[in-house]
Amino acid sequence: CSGPATRRLVKMMTGGAGPEQSVTDEERSIVEKVWSEVSKQRQKEYVSYEAKTFKSQVVAGMNYFIKVMAKTTTGEEYIVLKIYKPLPHMGSDLQLSGIKESSATGAIEHF
């Protein structure tokens, strides 16, 4: 069995990130669970934040790349959070594994 659909499936199975999508309640919940760590690592006090879009990558668990608009008392910034969600049987919590500067219109890049 071969063809475009098969090649696309194989690419996803080897760890390629999927397309950028609008966030759902699941991604909002993931961001909420790691947000205190984001503030700590960035050494900033945020007034509010809103998850906007995301990409996901299948690994031994799932990597999420979630673009967030974060507001401080002096303005707003866009950042992409790389969050690892282990497989359920591993018994581990979500892990914030990276933060990258972004923009409102910039595409989410794998990092």
VMD Tcl script that draws the C-alpha trace (Angstrom):
set ca {
  {0.00 0.00 0.00}
  {1.51 3.31 -1.01}
  {0.50 6.76 -2.09}
  {0.24 10.25 -0.59}
  {-1.92 9.20 2.39}
  {0.48 6.40 3.34}
  {3.53 8.67 3.07}
  {1.82 11.30 5.24}
  {1.02 8.66 7.89}
  {4.61 7.42 7.90}
  {5.91 10.97 8.27}
  {3.71 11.55 11.35}
  {4.76 8.22 12.85}
  {8.43 9.20 12.62}
  {7.95 12.25 14.81}
  {7.07 15.07 12.40}
  {4.98 17.88 13.86}
  {1.42 18.13 12.58}
  {-0.21 21.22 11.07}
  {-0.86 24.38 13.08}
  {-4.39 24.36 14.52}
  {-6.62 26.44 16.77}
  {-6.40 25.43 20.43}
  {-9.10 23.39 22.14}
  {-9.92 23.08 25.82}
  {-7.27 20.34 26.08}
  {-4.41 22.66 25.03}
  {-5.77 25.49 27.20}
  {-5.70 23.12 30.18}
  {-2.13 22.06 29.38}
  {-0.97 25.70 29.31}
  {-2.78 26.42 32.57}
  {-0.96 23.54 34.28}
  {2.52 24.82 33.34}
  {1.90 28.59 33.45}
  {3.49 29.16 36.87}
  {6.68 27.59 35.51}
  {6.52 29.87 32.44}
  {6.34 32.95 34.70}
  {9.18 31.64 36.81}
  {11.47 30.89 33.84}
  {10.68 34.21 32.13}
  {10.98 36.08 35.44}
  {7.84 38.06 34.59}
  {4.49 38.74 36.20}
  {1.74 38.23 33.65}
  {-1.65 39.92 33.94}
  {-3.27 37.41 31.58}
  {-2.49 34.89 28.87}
  {-4.38 33.22 26.06}
  {-3.37 30.12 24.12}
  {-3.94 30.77 20.42}
  {-2.69 27.98 18.15}
  {-0.68 24.77 18.46}
  {1.14 21.96 16.71}
  {1.67 18.52 18.16}
  {4.35 15.90 17.63}
  {4.04 12.23 18.47}
  {7.07 10.97 20.39}
  {7.12 8.55 23.36}
  {4.19 10.67 24.49}
  {3.30 13.99 22.88}
  {5.14 17.26 22.36}
  {2.89 20.30 22.15}
  {4.09 23.59 20.64}
  {1.51 26.12 21.84}
  {1.55 29.80 20.84}
  {0.41 32.05 23.68}
  {-0.34 35.76 23.80}
  {0.80 36.91 27.24}
  {0.06 40.34 28.71}
  {2.15 42.18 31.28}
  {1.42 45.58 32.80}
  {3.63 47.13 30.09}
  {2.42 45.30 26.97}
  {1.94 41.96 25.33}
  {4.19 39.33 23.84}
  {3.80 36.14 21.88}
  {5.70 33.06 22.96}
  {5.65 29.42 21.95}
  {5.71 26.85 24.73}
  {7.13 23.39 24.12}
  {5.36 21.06 26.53}
  {5.96 17.33 26.80}
  {3.06 15.10 27.85}
  {4.31 11.60 28.72}
  {2.36 8.45 28.00}
  {-0.16 7.68 30.79}
  {1.62 4.52 31.99}
  {4.82 6.52 32.64}
  {3.19 8.23 35.62}
  {4.89 11.58 34.96}
  {3.51 15.10 34.86}
  {3.58 17.61 32.02}
  {7.03 19.08 31.43}
  {7.71 22.58 30.12}
  {10.73 21.82 27.94}
  {11.21 25.12 26.12}
  {10.03 28.67 25.50}
  {10.65 30.59 22.29}
  {9.86 34.19 21.32}
  {7.26 34.51 18.55}
  {4.92 37.03 16.95}
  {1.20 37.33 16.33}
  {1.59 36.26 12.70}
  {4.67 34.02 12.89}
  {4.26 30.32 12.20}
  {5.00 27.89 15.01}
  {8.43 26.42 14.39}
  {9.67 23.11 15.79}
  {12.45 23.60 18.36}
}
mol new
graphics top color blue
foreach p $ca { graphics top sphere $p radius 0.5 }
foreach p [lrange $ca 0 end-1] q [lrange $ca 1 end] { graphics top cylinder $p $q radius 0.2 }
display resetview
